[in-house]
Amino acid sequence: MPEDALWLVTDRQGNSTAVKVLLLGLGPLNRPHVPDFPGLGCYSGQYFHSARWDTSFNWKGKRVGVIGTGASAVQIVPGIAPEVAQLTVFQRTPAWVSHRFDKRFPPFSNWLFKRFPILQKLLREAIYWVSEFIGLGFIGNKRISKLLTWLSLRKLKKEVKDSDTRRKLTPNYTIGCKRILRSDDYYPAFNRSNVHLVTEPIQQFAPKGILTSDAMEHQLNAVVFATGFVAADMDLYTKVIGSEGNNLLDEWQAKGAEAYKGTTVSGYPNLAFILGPNTGLGHNSVVHMMESQMNYIMQYIQYLERSGEDSYLNLKEEVQQAYNNRLQQELKNTVWASGCKSWYLNKKGKNTTLYPRLTVTFRKETRHFNPEAYQVLKAASRNPAQV
């Protein structure tokens, strides 16, 4: 379809659709990560990843293990602890946990919001700017980083009674290097007599449970893998073939995922990503990033329409390279380069996930579309692109 400058989209049933502009909003957290533990196939109990939750399983009175102490575990542990006979939490690395501030508004507050809507807007603005303030601690402000550390350690000391458990739950890396978790009921769950924290490494699965490196066998009826997702090494579940026959996934696997402002990619004209490479955050809502991208994409489409029916926009390779070189240089001065191992980094240690500045900066960067970053080409000079 070179004469029409269209993307040919083919689904798994073989149905094809031609489109002028293709937007991919595939999401970064869609591939559950399950470690390849020895003996897992011999385990006789129930097991599944938290993203593949088995709603038919009855937890009451069972011995349950949760592997992982990340964003999924902080929700699962306090949720099932009151129902199970015994809950064993297997921790490799403790997480920094902050206050969630998720409390029910009293009726008077609801009345004020209804009577004076501006108050609700002001509250939202306050939440946003406090989150931006926190973000400063991740991108180089040492004082804010120390303040966040003090607040989290104070929360841990206040909410966990046993000193040995507190010690095991205390992180030994800079706050923010891994995702900070927000919960007000995770720490208190470890005060329950039926909840046990295990920090010895898992050696293998046994037919009736898990064997750890201290030769202890933990007998379990079920195991939940709260082990996160593969995010930095992208696998789109979709083959994207560019105008010159190049495969986007192959390119990203070779050098790490890259895009211009997390949105457009050189060699893939008239294609845009929502939450593409380096648009993730460690401090604020990615919805703000998505809205910024959509503002940019709308200008992109408007410029494309003004360029003629048979036109397409291809990002210049040197523009993409310069943008990503700057991102990677800025990331060196952030908390994410302080030495911890996180899902923000791909297998080669490259951060392809996070944006190294604040959301307000990204909003400014995407506010105006720059035509000079793109080549305007005509359809007759290109090969068909496919998905």
C-alpha positions as CSV (number, residue, x, y, z in Angstrom):
1,M,0.0,0.0,0.0
2,P,2.8,2.5,-0.6
3,E,0.7,4.8,-2.7
4,D,-1.6,5.5,0.2
5,A,1.0,5.9,3.1
6,L,-1.0,3.6,5.3
7,W,-0.3,1.1,8.1
8,L,-1.7,-2.4,7.4
9,V,-2.9,-3.9,10.7
10,T,-3.5,-7.6,10.8
11,D,-5.0,-9.4,13.8
12,R,-4.5,-13.0,14.9
13,Q,-7.5,-14.1,12.9
14,G,-5.9,-12.8,9.7
15,N,-8.3,-9.8,9.4
16,S,-6.5,-6.7,8.0
17,T,-7.3,-3.0,8.4
18,A,-5.5,0.0,6.7
19,V,-5.0,3.1,8.8
20,K,-3.3,6.4,8.3
21,V,-2.0,6.8,11.8
22,L,-1.4,4.0,14.3
23,L,-1.3,4.6,18.0
24,L,0.0,1.8,20.2
25,G,-1.0,1.9,23.9
26,L,0.1,-1.6,24.8
27,G,1.1,-0.8,28.4
28,P,4.5,-1.6,30.0
29,L,3.3,-4.0,32.8
30,N,1.7,-6.8,30.8
31,R,4.2,-9.7,31.0
32,P,4.2,-11.4,34.4
33,H,7.7,-12.5,35.6
34,V,7.9,-16.0,37.2
35,P,11.4,-17.0,38.3
36,D,12.5,-20.5,37.1
37,F,12.8,-22.1,40.5
38,P,14.2,-25.7,40.5
39,G,11.5,-28.3,41.4
40,L,8.5,-26.1,40.7
41,G,7.1,-28.7,38.4
42,C,7.1,-31.2,41.3
43,Y,5.2,-29.0,43.7
44,S,1.8,-30.5,44.5
45,G,0.1,-27.4,45.8
46,Q,-1.6,-24.5,44.0
47,Y,0.6,-21.7,42.5
48,F,0.0,-18.7,40.2
49,H,1.3,-15.2,39.5
50,S,-0.6,-12.3,41.1
51,A,-1.6,-11.1,37.6
52,R,-3.2,-14.5,36.9
53,W,-5.1,-14.7,40.1
54,D,-7.1,-17.9,40.7
55,T,-10.4,-16.6,42.1
56,S,-11.7,-20.1,42.6
57,F,-9.1,-21.0,45.3
58,N,-10.3,-20.9,48.9
59,W,-7.7,-19.3,51.1
60,K,-9.4,-19.9,54.5
61,G,-7.4,-22.2,56.8
62,K,-4.6,-22.8,54.3
63,R,-0.9,-22.4,54.6
64,V,0.1,-19.8,51.9
65,G,3.4,-18.5,50.7
66,V,3.9,-15.1,48.9
67,I,7.1,-14.7,47.0
68,G,8.1,-11.1,46.6
69,T,7.7,-7.9,48.6
70,G,6.9,-5.4,45.9
71,A,3.8,-3.4,44.8
72,S,1.7,-6.5,44.4
73,A,2.7,-8.1,47.7
74,V,1.9,-5.0,49.8
75,Q,-1.7,-5.4,48.7
76,I,-1.9,-9.2,48.9
77,V,-0.3,-9.8,52.3
78,P,-2.7,-7.6,54.4
79,G,-5.6,-8.7,52.2
80,I,-5.3,-12.5,52.8
81,A,-3.5,-12.5,56.2
82,P,-6.8,-12.5,58.3
83,E,-8.2,-15.5,56.3
84,V,-5.3,-17.9,56.1
85,A,-4.0,-20.3,58.8
86,Q,-0.4,-19.3,58.1
87,L,1.2,-16.8,55.7
88,T,4.9,-17.0,54.8
89,V,6.3,-14.0,53.0
90,F,9.6,-14.7,51.1
91,Q,11.6,-11.6,50.8
92,R,14.7,-11.1,48.6
93,T,15.0,-7.3,49.0
94,P,13.0,-5.1,51.4
95,A,11.1,-2.2,49.9
96,W,10.8,1.4,51.0
97,V,7.2,1.9,52.2
98,S,5.6,5.3,52.6
99,H,2.2,6.5,53.9
100,R,-0.7,5.9,51.5
101,F,-3.0,8.6,53.0
102,D,-6.0,6.8,51.7
103,K,-8.7,7.6,54.2
104,R,-12.4,8.1,53.9
105,F,-13.5,11.7,53.7
106,P,-15.9,12.8,56.4
107,P,-19.4,13.9,55.3
108,F,-18.5,17.5,56.0
109,S,-15.6,17.4,53.5
110,N,-17.8,15.9,50.9
111,W,-20.3,18.7,51.5
112,L,-17.6,21.3,51.1
113,F,-16.4,19.7,47.8
114,K,-19.9,19.7,46.4
115,R,-20.7,23.2,47.6
116,F,-17.3,24.6,46.5
117,P,-15.8,22.5,43.7
118,I,-12.7,24.6,43.6
119,L,-11.7,23.1,46.9
120,Q,-11.5,19.6,45.4
121,K,-9.5,21.0,42.5
122,L,-7.1,22.7,44.9
123,L,-6.7,19.5,46.8
124,R,-5.8,17.6,43.6
125,E,-3.3,20.3,42.7
126,A,-1.7,20.0,46.2
127,I,-1.4,16.3,45.8
128,Y,0.2,16.8,42.4
129,W,2.8,19.3,43.6
130,V,3.7,17.3,46.7
131,S,4.4,14.4,44.4
132,E,6.6,16.6,42.2
133,F,8.4,17.8,45.4
134,I,9.1,14.1,46.3
135,G,10.4,13.6,42.7
136,L,13.1,16.1,43.4
137,G,14.6,13.7,45.9
138,F,15.0,11.1,43.0
139,I,16.8,13.4,40.6
140,G,19.5,14.8,42.8
141,N,18.2,16.7,45.8
142,K,19.9,15.0,48.8
143,R,18.0,16.9,51.5
144,I,14.7,15.7,50.2
145,S,16.0,12.2,49.8
146,K,17.1,12.2,53.5
147,L,13.7,13.5,54.5
148,L,11.9,10.7,52.6
149,T,14.3,8.2,54.2
150,W,13.6,9.5,57.7
151,L,9.8,9.5,57.2
152,S,9.8,5.9,55.9
153,L,12.1,4.6,58.7
154,R,9.9,6.4,61.3
155,K,6.8,4.7,59.8
156,L,8.6,1.2,59.9
157,K,9.5,1.7,63.6
158,K,6.1,2.8,64.5
159,E,4.1,0.1,62.7
160,V,6.3,-3.1,63.3
161,K,6.6,-4.2,66.9
162,D,9.3,-6.9,66.6
163,S,12.9,-5.5,66.3
164,D,14.2,-8.4,64.3
165,T,11.4,-8.2,61.8
166,R,12.0,-4.4,61.6
167,R,15.6,-5.1,60.8
168,K,14.7,-7.5,58.0
169,L,12.3,-5.0,56.6
170,T,14.8,-2.2,56.5
171,P,16.2,-1.5,53.0
172,N,19.9,-1.1,52.5
173,Y,19.8,0.9,49.3
174,T,18.9,4.6,48.5
175,I,15.2,5.4,48.8
176,G,13.6,5.6,45.3
177,C,16.2,3.3,43.6
178,K,13.4,0.7,43.5
179,R,9.8,1.6,43.4
180,I,8.5,3.2,46.7
181,L,5.4,1.4,47.9
182,R,2.5,3.2,49.5
183,S,0.6,1.2,52.1
184,D,-0.8,1.7,55.6
185,D,-1.6,-1.9,56.3
186,Y,1.4,-3.8,55.0
187,Y,3.8,-3.3,57.9
188,P,1.1,-4.0,60.6
189,A,0.4,-7.4,58.9
190,F,3.7,-8.6,60.3
191,N,2.5,-8.1,63.8
192,R,0.1,-11.0,63.3
193,S,1.1,-14.3,64.9
194,N,0.2,-16.2,61.6
195,V,2.5,-14.0,59.4
196,H,6.1,-15.0,59.0
197,L,8.9,-13.2,57.1
198,V,11.6,-15.3,55.5
199,T,14.7,-13.7,54.1
200,E,16.8,-16.8,53.4
201,P,17.1,-17.3,49.7
202,I,14.8,-19.9,48.1
203,Q,16.8,-22.9,47.1
204,Q,14.1,-25.0,45.4
205,F,10.5,-26.1,45.5
206,A,9.7,-29.4,47.2
207,P,6.6,-31.5,46.6
208,K,4.9,-30.0,49.7
209,G,6.5,-26.5,49.8
210,I,9.6,-24.5,49.5
211,L,13.1,-25.3,50.7
212,T,15.3,-22.3,51.6
213,S,19.1,-22.0,51.9
214,D,19.1,-22.7,55.7
215,A,17.7,-26.2,54.9
216,M,14.3,-25.3,56.2
217,E,11.3,-26.7,54.4
218,H,8.2,-24.4,54.5
219,Q,5.2,-26.6,53.9
220,L,2.5,-24.7,51.9
221,N,-0.9,-25.4,50.3
222,A,-0.5,-22.6,47.8
223,V,2.1,-20.1,46.6
224,V,1.5,-16.7,45.0
225,F,4.2,-15.3,42.8
226,A,4.2,-11.5,43.5
227,T,7.3,-11.3,41.4
228,G,6.4,-8.4,39.2
229,F,6.7,-7.9,35.5
230,V,9.2,-7.7,32.7
231,A,9.2,-4.0,31.8
232,A,12.6,-2.8,30.6
233,D,13.2,-5.5,28.0
234,M,10.2,-4.8,25.8
235,D,8.3,-7.5,24.1
236,L,5.3,-6.0,22.4
237,Y,3.4,-9.2,21.7
238,T,3.0,-7.5,18.3
239,K,5.2,-7.5,15.3
240,V,5.8,-3.9,14.0
241,I,7.5,-3.7,10.6
242,G,8.6,-0.3,9.5
243,S,8.7,1.4,6.1
244,E,12.1,-0.3,5.2
245,G,11.2,-3.7,6.4
246,N,12.9,-3.2,9.8
247,N,11.4,-5.0,12.8
248,L,11.0,-2.7,15.8
249,L,11.3,-5.4,18.4
250,D,14.5,-6.7,17.0
251,E,15.9,-3.1,17.1
252,W,14.9,-2.6,20.7
253,Q,16.3,-5.9,21.8
254,A,19.6,-5.1,20.2
255,K,20.2,-1.6,21.6
256,G,17.4,-1.1,24.2
257,A,14.0,0.5,23.7
258,E,14.2,4.1,22.4
259,A,11.8,6.7,21.2
260,Y,11.6,10.5,20.8
261,K,9.8,11.9,23.8
262,G,8.6,8.3,24.4
263,T,6.2,8.8,21.5
264,T,7.6,8.5,17.9
265,V,10.4,6.2,16.5
266,S,12.6,6.8,13.6
267,G,11.9,4.4,10.7
268,Y,8.3,4.0,11.8
269,P,6.4,6.9,10.3
270,N,2.8,7.8,11.3
271,L,3.2,5.6,14.4
272,A,3.0,6.9,18.0
273,F,3.3,5.2,21.4
274,I,1.4,6.0,24.6
275,L,3.7,5.3,27.5
276,G,6.6,4.4,25.3
277,P,10.2,4.1,26.4
278,N,11.4,6.3,29.2
279,T,8.0,7.7,30.1
280,G,7.5,5.9,33.4
281,L,7.7,7.6,36.8
282,G,8.8,6.8,40.3
283,H,7.0,9.7,42.0
284,N,3.8,10.8,40.3
285,S,0.9,9.7,38.0
286,V,1.7,8.4,34.5
287,V,-1.7,9.7,33.5
288,H,-0.1,13.2,33.4
289,M,2.5,11.8,31.1
290,M,-0.1,10.2,28.9
291,E,-2.0,13.5,28.6
292,S,1.2,15.3,27.6
293,Q,1.8,12.7,25.0
294,M,-1.7,13.0,23.6
295,N,-1.3,16.8,23.3
296,Y,1.9,16.2,21.3
297,I,0.3,13.5,19.1
298,M,-2.7,15.7,18.3
299,Q,-0.3,18.3,17.0
300,Y,1.6,15.6,15.1
301,I,-1.6,14.5,13.4
302,Q,-2.6,18.1,12.6
303,Y,0.7,18.7,10.9
304,L,0.5,15.5,9.0
305,E,-3.0,16.5,7.7
306,R,-1.6,19.8,6.5
307,S,1.2,18.1,4.7
308,G,-1.0,16.4,2.2
309,E,-3.0,13.2,1.8
310,D,-0.1,11.1,0.5
311,S,2.4,12.4,3.1
312,Y,4.0,10.7,6.1
313,L,6.2,11.9,8.9
314,N,9.4,10.1,9.7
315,L,11.4,11.1,12.7
316,K,15.0,11.9,11.9
317,E,17.4,9.3,13.3
318,E,19.8,12.0,14.6
319,V,17.0,13.7,16.6
320,Q,16.1,10.4,18.3
321,Q,19.7,9.6,19.0
322,A,20.4,13.1,20.5
323,Y,17.3,12.9,22.7
324,N,18.1,9.5,24.1
325,N,21.7,10.4,24.7
326,R,20.6,13.3,26.8
327,L,18.1,11.1,28.7
328,Q,20.7,8.5,29.5
329,Q,23.2,11.2,30.6
330,E,20.6,12.7,32.9
331,L,19.7,9.3,34.4
332,K,23.3,9.0,35.6
333,N,22.6,11.7,38.2
334,T,19.4,10.1,39.5
335,V,18.7,7.7,42.3
336,W,18.0,5.0,39.8
337,A,21.7,4.9,39.0
338,S,22.8,4.5,42.6
339,G,23.5,0.8,42.4
340,C,20.4,-1.3,43.2
341,K,18.9,-3.9,40.9
342,S,15.4,-3.0,39.7
343,W,12.9,-3.7,37.0
344,Y,13.6,-0.2,35.7
345,L,16.8,-1.6,34.1
346,N,17.0,-4.0,31.2
347,K,19.4,-7.0,31.1
348,K,22.2,-4.8,30.0
349,G,21.7,-2.3,32.8
350,K,20.2,0.4,30.6
351,N,17.2,2.3,32.0
352,T,14.6,2.2,29.3
353,T,11.7,2.7,31.7
354,L,11.8,6.0,33.6
355,Y,11.8,9.7,32.7
356,P,14.7,11.4,34.5
357,R,13.0,14.6,35.3
358,L,9.6,15.9,36.6
359,T,6.2,15.6,34.9
360,V,6.0,19.4,34.6
361,T,9.2,19.3,32.5
362,F,7.8,16.6,30.2
363,R,4.6,18.7,29.8
364,K,6.8,21.6,28.6
365,E,8.8,19.4,26.3
366,T,5.7,18.1,24.6
367,R,3.7,21.3,24.5
368,H,4.9,22.3,21.1
369,F,5.4,20.0,18.0
370,N,8.7,20.7,16.2
371,P,8.4,20.0,12.5
372,E,12.2,20.3,12.1
373,A,12.5,16.9,13.9
374,Y,10.7,15.1,11.1
375,Q,11.0,14.4,7.4
376,V,7.9,15.0,5.4
377,L,8.0,12.3,2.6
378,K,5.5,11.2,0.0
379,A,3.9,7.8,-0.2
380,A,5.4,6.9,-3.6
381,S,8.9,6.8,-2.1
382,R,8.1,4.3,0.6
383,N,7.4,0.6,1.2
384,P,4.2,-0.5,3.1
385,A,4.5,-0.7,6.8
386,Q,2.8,-3.5,8.7
387,V,1.6,-4.6,12.1
